[in-house]
Amino acid sequence: MRTVRVLTAGLLAAAALFTLPFPGVAAADSPSPSASTGDEGAAPTEAGTSFRTATVIRPGQRATAQASTGDYLYWQFPADAGQRATVRATVELPRSTAGRGTRTWRLDVYDGLRRRQACRYGSDTRAVPAGASSVELSCALRTVRAWSEPWANDPLPGAYYVRLTVVTAPAEDLGEPAEAAVEVVTADSGGATAVDGRLAAPLVPASGRDVEPDGGWASGWWSSRILWTACGAVLAALAGIWGHRLTRGGGRPAHVPPGA
């Protein structure tokens, strides 16, 4: 009975570890704390015109910009290891172009090395038929990795750039006013995507030093894999103690009745 009590207590202690709130650990696809904008001030109302002048936005903010059809609009946001970012954009088109030909808008996302990142899903390119008053685009990025091979195109911690523009449009549409809105939402993937290794520093160019997640860069120093490994070690140790007690008890000589 004593062995059972020891084993039960150990199991309860291990289970309690899984319920403790550890920093950097969240359920898959749960909203990131960085999505709050309560302390970040008002959302930007303009966009940059190049990578170097990209306007900084925070996850959860809805940035807007007044522009002309044909302009290249740039924003940048931070994404840390273990995060999945989804970028959504909406363009309100002027009524003066409602009866003209088809226009095609495109949403591109680049990492800190200015490598275009593929979308897991979403409509990053969309043709707008004549008569449409708005267009919506989206791109759900792959999970940001803490470390990657130099030859790979994996998303890495650092600044990410959003570029929004029209790629095809009737000549008479170019220069017409348009209103754009961009929003970035991030979610933590948990330890399932954690890797052994991390970058020495996030990929943040000199022009984007003010881009940083709430609470600073984690860059993969913590993941729930550490928690699972520690709990596994505890359970393995308890199983070893239990097995030792069983084998030691089985080696005792059987009781011999008096006078036998």
HELIX and SHEET records of a PDB file:
HELIX    1   1 ARG A    2  THR A   19  1                                  18    
HELIX    2   2 PRO A   33  ALA A   35  5                                   3    
HELIX    3   3 ARG A   95  THR A   97  5                                   3    
HELIX    4   4 ALA A  171  ASP A  173  5                                   3    
HELIX    5   5 GLY A  191  THR A  193  5                                   3    
HELIX    6   6 ALA A  206  GLY A  208  5                                   3    
HELIX    7   7 SER A  224  GLY A  250  1                                  27    
SHEET    1   A 3 SER A  30  PRO A  31  0                                        
SHEET    2   A 3 PRO A 177  ASP A 188 -1                                        
SHEET    3   A 3 ARG A  62  SER A  68 -1                                        
SHEET    1   B 5 SER A  30  PRO A  31  0                                        
SHEET    2   B 5 PRO A 177  ASP A 188 -1                                        
SHEET    3   B 5 GLN A  83  GLU A  92 -1                                        
SHEET    4   B 5 SER A 134  LEU A 141 -1                                        
SHEET    5   B 5 CYS A 119  TYR A 121 -1                                        
SHEET    1   C 5 THR A  55  VAL A  56  0                                        
SHEET    2   C 5 LEU A  73  ALA A  79  1                                        
SHEET    3   C 5 GLY A 158  THR A 168 -1                                        
SHEET    4   C 5 ARG A 103  TYR A 110 -1                                        
SHEET    5   C 5 THR A 125  VAL A 128 -1                                        
END                                                                             
